[in-house]
Structures are given as C-alpha cells and as structure tokens.
Amino acid sequence: MAKIISVHSFRGGTGKSNTTANTAAILAAEGLRVGVVDTDIQSPGIHVLFGFDESDIRHSLNDYLWGKCAIEDAAQNVTARVGGAIRGQIFLIPSSIKAGEIAKVLREGYDVGLLNDGYQRLIDTLKLDALLIDTHPGLNEETLLSIAISDALAIIMRPDQQDYQGTGVTVEVARKLEVPRLLIVVNKVPPVWDENEVRARVERTYHADVGAILFHSDEMMTLASSGIFSISYPNHPMTRSLQQLATRLIE
Amino acid sequence: MGTEPHHLLLADDGEISRTSLLRLVESLGHKVTRANSSEEVFARIESGHPDLLLLGVRSTRINAYQVLRRLKSLPGDRPPVIVVSTPDGVEGIAKCLEMGAADYIIDPLHPALIKTRIDDCIETQRLRREKEQASIEQHRTEEALQAREKYERDVHIGRQIQRSFLPTSLPRLPDWEIAAQFQPAREVAGDWYDAFLLPQVNRVGLVIADVCDKGVGAALFMGLMRSLLRAFAQQPTSLRWLDAIDGESPIAHGTSLADRRRALPTAGTTALKNAIEQTNNYIAKNHGETGMFATVFFGILDPRTGQLLYINAGHERPAIIGRDGVRERLQPTGTAVGMMPDSDYSIGSAQLYPGEFLVTYTDGVPEARDSDRKFFTEDRLLGLLNDPPLTAAALLDRIVDSIRAHIADADQYDDVTLLAVRRGTESLT
C-alpha cells in the first residue's frame, strides 16, 4: 500500500520544500518509487531543488486541473537529475511557474476533488510506494484535502514565536482531520541551542511527536536550493536527521 | 286580433278615468292598476312593475311633468309612458313627448287606434330591452374571447420561456451519444433537460427535472432553477466540508483512512453538491412562500471511464440498461429541490459500461393518459427498454411513439421529457 505523506507549514520560508525533496531523495535512495506533487500552486518552488526550470516543464499540475491532460502526463522522472546513488525512482508533478497560469488559478479556482482523484491515479499508474505532497503554507482547500487523505503529516516550523502560534493551528486541524501520523520538524535551530531542550519544549507545547530537529547549517545556505542536501552531503549530521524523519514518515 | 294581456298603470285623477278609455283598456284584457297621486305612481311602479304607464296630462293631484322628470331618474327598468289628454291639452302632450313620453292618446279615440298605440308602445319597449340584452351578451362574449386570447398568449409565452431554457444542441463526445425528447403538454408545465460540458473536470453534466406545478409560473421557475443549477455547477470551490474544522466533530469519526478518503471531494462532487444544495437553499429561502419545488436528477459523467456521479433529488428513478434490459435504477438520494432549506443530499455512483444506456425521464412519461384516463405506466416504459435499438435517439423515438399512440386524441396533460445517454462499444474492441 502506497503511503501518502503531506509536508506543511503554517508560514512560508520554513524549509518545507527542502524537507519534502530530501525525504523523496532518501526514500528513493532506499529503492522506493516516490512521487512528489507541488500543490503550492500559488508559489511553486520545489522543482528548482530537482534541477528543473520553466523550459523543462511540458505539462504541469495546472494543466491537469484544467482538464488539459491526465495527471500522469504531468509527471516527470527526475531521478537522474537528483544525482547520487538512487535505486528507486522520483517523479515530480510540478506546478506551473508562468505568471498567467498562476493568475488563472487564483481567478477561476479549480475542483479540488481532482487532486483526490489525481493522487490515487498517480499511485496506480506510476506504481508508487510513496506520494509526497508539498503543500501551500497556511490553510486552504487543497492543503486541507491533502492533509485529510494523508497517512502521515510533517509540520515544519522554525523556533520563532510566529511559527509557534501558527503550528498550533495546523496541529489542531490535523487532529480534527485524524491524520494517523503527525510529526513536527523544527528547522533552522540556532546551533548553540540544546537539541533535547528544544525537543522537550515543542513536544510539551503541542503534545505531538518531534520528527527531527534540524540545526541551521552553513552548507544548506551555501547550497542555496541548487541541489538536494542529503545527496550533496550524505554524511552530514543533518542528513542523518532527515533519514530518521523519512523512516518515521514512511513506517 | 288577440291582445296579449299586459299590466297597465293608469295615473290620473281627472276626466280620463271617467271616460270610456278605462273600460276600453280593461275590455282588451289588460290588467289595470290605478294611481291617484304622484307618490302612488312611483309606489306602484316599484311594487307592480307595470308594462306601461298611462299618464293623464291634466290630472289635478298628479303633475305629469314632475312624474316624467322623476321617472327619468329612476334606476333600472322603467315602463314606457303614453300620455293621455283631451283635445284641449295638446300643448301639454307636446311638452310630455319632449320630456320622454313614448306616445300619446287624445281621448276620445277610436278603440282600434288605442289598442294599436298600447301594443306598439309595449312592443317597442320589449324590442328595446331585447336589443340591450343582446348587446350585453355580445359584450360578455367579447370579454370571454379576449380572456381566452390572453390565456392562449400566456401559454404561448410560458412555452417560449420553457423552450428558450432548453439546450439548443447537446454535447458531442467521441464514443458517446446524448439524445433528448421534449413533448410539451397542452398547458404550460415545468419540465426541462440539460446537458453541458464541465471543462474544468473534463466531465458532462446531465440534468432532467420537473417543476411541480403548471402554468407560466412553473415555466419561470424552470428558467430560474435551470440557470442556478448551471451557474452553481461551474463554481469549483466548496468550503463546506471544512465545517469539520471549526465544528466540534471530526469529519468522519471512527472510520478508516480509506473511508475518509472516499468521503472527501473527488472530481465533480463539488459541482454536484454546489449545484443542488445551493439551488435548494436559494429557492427554499427566497421563494419558500410560493411552495414551488422541482424534482431533479443531476448526473456528472466521466466520459473517459463511464463513471456517473449523481444526486437524485426526489426524481423518477433513471434506468441503466445493459445487455439484458434494465440493470440498475438510480434511487433518490435526497428530497426535491426547493422544498426544505439545508437539506442533505448524498452522492450516488453508477457505472456505464460499453454499449449501455442511461435513460432518464419525467413523470409525464408513466403518467401519460389516454382518453379513458388510463396511465401509460412505468411497467410499459420498462418493457420498451428491453432489447434497445442501436442508438439513444432511436430508443427515445420508440418510447415517444408508444406514448403518442397511448394518448391518441386525448389532451396531453403533462410534459413528456426524456434524456438518454449511450456509451459506444468502441472501447470493447
């Protein structure tokens, strides 16, 4: 049975897409067939991490949502672009990065039910073991639908007062939607902080499991989304944390 | 020459009453009543309705001019007046004739002439009355004719309204056939069918519905509801299921993740829900006092897979026809649209396999009546669906021909409306 995993954060800039891409790469490296859907239609970005640019996108998720193609037609096999030793496969379903197409979504909307059908169809046609959904920050219809159908949800936050409050909202919603597995990822933690203390504080605040504590990393900053961290730095402590997170999300 | 007996009122207290005139009139067989004063004249007119008033011009206690003046002002039917005078009262007679008296008699006069005068006067009055009556009747007939014309015009307008809301053409899809039949009733009713593309979800909307009333009002409601259904079906966004988030209960408590996934929106379910629920609430909340509602079947077909999602809001159960006849009936999933605000509608799902038909119809089909008021019946309809012909259009022709033969020369009481879809067999090969 394929697992559907949503990655969400209440606010933007938390490292949501990075966490999604790394989780995908780690799972694929272990031999899984992994799909990644960028449902952040209003501000897409994860394609950059997979070395994709506008000219590489033949069909996007937008085309599927407007009935122009089947969802599997928008899936791109990006395994080779990721590099590293990957035994499995990674398929990316990118969102359009054309301003006009983003505007069209905002203007006309789309039938969110198509996402539910589309996820299932991707799992069937691409024979996926895992489907990762990179969501739009905040709460909107497609994000809530994605959370509601997920086997596991990773909520990314920074140790910041604004993130603390917002994460509380997502945790509450996820509980109402009865997501079977809920993990909080604390990202960009200042290296001088104590990991156990951060973990204890977050768990106490939300009564939820912490999936990973990721410290601020100069290597990550240097990489600047030009590649996937766990592939570029396979022996980095952060990669180990990300591997543990991926294992807990898929189990 | 016999004289029909009439009732004459003789108003005079002078010489005439003593003359032979009175005896003569009585001898002609007429009933004569007498009045000796002006007041008595009008009392007797009111109580006895005389056919003729013989008015003595030279009476002492009766002023003939006053009587004539007052008589003119009486409402309703007034007796004609013959003034009677002796030869020396000719001037008075002339004035009386000016004031409306019908004729005069100068006493003494030959009995035959008196008889003729009286008979003529009464006959003239009778003819005048007849003419008036005929004119009133003609007026009434004209009014009735105008009302009839107005009604026919309203019926025509109502039917035009209804027609203008039916699709001018039906969607054409590879390997699918959509056909419709609409036979309007003699009186305007409120049936409609619709078929339109929902390009956002690559699906086809199929609607058949019946406003439960007759007349121009039903046609207007048909136009309103058809437009609302179409407009709301094009709105892709629904935050309805998010109620669970700000509400108390989880969206699907105690069920498995698989069950919850099924309960969440899939392609087309939002269009269905939006169309039916929002139209229902609009009609029930804004037009509740009219008591208008419609039974509606709204299906959303995925031409790629043959999957049909539907809401059946209290409508006649559509039939899916397979190789061996009727394979499935699509049961109601909610109440008629516009009946109750905030009604719940669940979504049904059916599958059309290659070569199969979906046949939808309104109650005008089973309830079509012959001249003995016998129904066409659902059984007879279902009988026609076995061993269907090759196309949906031919199947509907077969049904409509059979209904026409049943109704024969009886009045068609209700609209006969059908919408059928056939999936081609190409995908079999």
Interface residues (C-beta under 8 A of the other chain):
Chain A: L65 W66 G67 E108 G109 Y110 D111 V112 G113 L114 N116 D117 L139 E141 L144 L145 A148 I149 D151 V173 K176 L177 E178 P180
Chain B: P199 Q200 V201 N202 Q235 P236 T237 S238 L239 L242 A244 I245 P250 I251 A252 H253 L257 R260 R261 L264 P265 T266 A267 G268 T269 T270 A271
